[in-house]
Amino acid sequence: MDGRLPLVTSTLNQFIHVYIVQVNTHFRYREFSSFFVYVKISISLLI
């Protein structure tokens, strides 16, 4: 495992948390779901 992985995961978690808070006030669940799928794909490509 890469030593930087925990840092990357922590940063992504913070970003996702902020995004969720913002999205909850603007978007519906469907748009958020498609974004979450995109995030998971991005993470799997990074790792």
C-alpha positions in Angstrom: 0.0 0.0 0.0 1.1 3.5 -0.7 2.0 5.5 2.4 0.2 8.5 1.0 -3.1 6.6 0.7 -4.4 7.6 4.2 -3.8 11.2 3.5 -5.5 11.0 0.1 -8.5 9.2 1.6 -8.8 11.8 4.4 -8.7 14.6 1.9 -11.4 12.9 -0.2 -13.5 12.3 2.8 -13.4 16.0 3.8 -14.2 17.0 0.2 -17.1 14.6 0.0 -18.5 15.8 3.4 -18.4 19.4 2.3 -19.9 18.5 -1.1 -22.7 16.5 0.6 -23.6 19.5 2.8 -23.7 21.8 -0.2 -25.6 19.4 -2.5 -28.2 18.6 0.1 -29.4 22.2 -0.2 -29.4 22.3 -4.0 -29.8 19.0 -5.6 -32.0 15.9 -5.4 -30.7 12.5 -4.4 -30.5 11.3 -8.0 -27.9 13.9 -9.0 -25.9 13.2 -5.8 -26.0 9.4 -6.5 -24.5 9.9 -10.0 -21.7 12.1 -8.5 -21.0 9.5 -5.8 -20.6 6.8 -8.5 -18.2 9.1 -10.2 -16.2 9.6 -7.0 -16.0 5.8 -6.4 -14.7 5.3 -10.0 -12.1 8.1 -9.5 -10.9 6.5 -6.2 -10.6 3.1 -7.8 -8.6 4.6 -10.7 -6.3 6.3 -8.2 -5.6 3.2 -6.1 
